[in-house]
């Protein structure tokens, strides 16, 4: 099949060369550097609806959606209106505002899993704060996490599994002391035997378990519901707190996230920037009893000058008001299913070892055959198929996040026509890879 001509990237390339003199690797977050794919990063100039434009005026259907929070698409009129209206009164005060109350009420009135919430400025900060709260509440130290789940760049969680079935973590980043990593236990996902053994051996000093109930940072590793239910049961039996990290899944697969979707109640939940319509924000929440340990009510200290920033709160109110409308998530899931089913049917007809794995409005490009993957070690580390897909979709006006381990997102702004255009482009590239 004849390939399309590469798009012009002259301006982006010039900007990237300059940015490398300012920032490590030329970027302010590692995955943006395009190290996992071909070429250099595109510098984005603007976004509107489901489309973005780079500095060379190339237009793309966007499935990155700022890594998930733009569930309404770019530049949504209600979000824009609310942000501008708020900015006219000032950008930040470091003091309480009415908007914090309004957004908290909007969330808590529709979320049966938490009774109080604390706004912070990022998902990483939410997780860091939740871990400290879990330790402060329980008086215990160790944390259990799962291989393949990402919880931000928190020192204690930048770990990988050591050798053996139930292992203490080993640092996976320079600058993380082994003493921090050794407070973290690491298990494979979806391994019930290892999970039971870990609780039996370590529960006495285990403050909490943290898991992405929908692991979506290392492929889309959909878990069996009974594994999550077992985790809930063991946490209850051994008096260990269960933290659902819903930085990606919260307000994305349902208003109350995977907890609502699966009907499983965590003890604590962390949320990310989807709350703020693309502005920097995060949150953690729990029962009144647990949150009562947070300063100034309790001894667990956590603070932030820009926590509850009024502009971010305003954007969140506008976005989550739209998300709370009847049928919002059902419609978005149907639209996503239209997209993924078309591509999967095409791949099946051609007998290509490819699948779009999806849940709600999240999808992942799996080049692992038709095998459903539940754990990180099952992912084929050869990402050559994704590299070709990413490059050729850019040439056809479709933008994916620049890593084969990351997921894609469908927003309310994607029309069926947009999705069909993108699906056609993906089918062309599949023919190029496998034909």
Secondary structure, DSSP 8 states (H G I E B T S, - for coil): ---------HHHHHHHHHHTTTSGGGSSSGGGG-TTSSS----EEEEEBTEEEETT--EEEESSGGGGT-TT-BT-HHHHHHHHHHHTT-S--SS--HHHHHHHHHHHTT-TT-SEEEEESSHHHHHHHHHHHHHHHH---EEEEEET----S-GGGSEEE-SSSSEEEEE-STT--HHHHTTEEEEETT-HHHHHHHHHHHGGGEEEEEE-TTB-SSS-B---HHHHHHHHHHHHHTT-EEEEEETTTBTTTBTTHHHHHHT---SEEEE-GGGGTTSS-EEEEE-HHHHTTBTTTSSB----TTTT-HHHHHHHHHHHHHHTSTTHHHHHHHHHHHHHHHHHHHHHHHT-S-EEEEETTEEEEE-STT----SGGGS-S--HHHHHHHHHHHHTTEE--S-TTS-EE--TT--HHHHHHHHHHHHHHHHHHH-
